[in-house]
Amino acid sequence: MKDTLILRGRPITSDDLTLIQSLIKEHWQKGRKFISQELCRKWQWYQPNGNLKDMATREILLRLQRMDLIELPPGRTNGNNSI
């Protein structure tokens, strides 16, 4: 990746991609939700109320997968909101 991506208002660097790929490899069996929550913690990315920005992070992960920059474990549901 040459340039920094901006997704959900957050810059995504090549170092971020390396971190994301590492988390996916380490926690593949635990699924996408666990991976996104771990990534929120690593990024220290929280909502003003103190909750993790989990849904925003999941959207970032899904967009990165659609761009063929990462491969996520299979989703666990078949609904429109599954990632």
C-alpha positions in Angstrom: 0.0 0.0 0.0 1.6 3.3 -1.1 -0.6 5.9 0.4 -2.4 6.1 3.7 -6.1 5.2 3.5 -8.7 7.2 5.4 -11.6 4.9 6.5 -14.2 6.1 9.0 -12.1 9.2 9.7 -9.1 7.1 10.7 -5.8 6.9 8.8 -4.9 3.3 8.0 -1.1 2.9 7.4 1.0 0.0 6.3 1.9 -0.5 10.0 -1.8 -0.7 10.7 -2.3 -3.4 8.0 0.6 -5.4 9.5 -1.1 -5.2 12.9 -4.5 -6.2 11.5 -3.0 -9.1 9.6 -1.2 -10.2 12.8 -4.4 -10.0 14.9 -6.3 -12.0 12.2 -3.7 -14.7 12.1 -3.5 -14.9 15.9 -7.3 -14.9 16.6 -8.7 -16.4 13.4 -10.7 -19.0 15.3 -12.3 -16.4 17.6 -14.0 -14.6 14.8 -14.4 -11.2 13.4 -16.1 -9.6 16.4 -13.2 -10.6 18.7 -10.7 -9.4 16.1 -12.4 -6.0 15.8 -12.6 -5.6 19.6 -8.9 -6.4 20.0 -8.0 -3.9 17.2 -10.1 -1.2 19.0 -8.1 -1.9 22.2 -4.7 -1.8 20.3 -5.7 1.5 18.6 -7.2 2.8 21.9 -10.3 3.7 19.8 -13.3 4.4 22.1 -16.6 6.3 21.9 -17.1 9.3 24.2 -19.1 7.0 26.5 -16.1 4.7 26.9 -17.4 1.8 24.7 -15.2 0.4 22.0 -15.8 1.7 18.4 -16.5 -1.9 17.5 -19.0 -1.3 14.6 -16.8 1.3 13.0 -13.8 -1.0 13.3 -15.8 -3.9 11.8 -16.7 -1.7 8.9 -13.1 -0.8 8.3 -12.1 -4.5 8.4 -14.8 -5.3 5.9 -13.8 -2.5 3.6 -10.1 -3.6 3.7 -11.2 -7.2 2.8 -13.2 -5.8 -0.1 -10.1 -4.0 -1.3 -8.2 -7.4 -1.1 -5.8 -6.0 1.6 -6.7 -8.5 4.3 -8.6 -11.8 4.5 -11.1 -12.1 7.4 -12.4 -15.4 8.9 -15.8 -16.4 7.6 -18.8 -14.6 9.0 -20.9 -16.5 11.5 -24.3 -15.3 10.2 -25.9 -14.8 6.8 -27.6 -11.4 7.5 -26.9 -8.1 5.9 -24.9 -7.0 9.0 -22.6 -10.0 9.1 -18.9 -9.4 8.6 
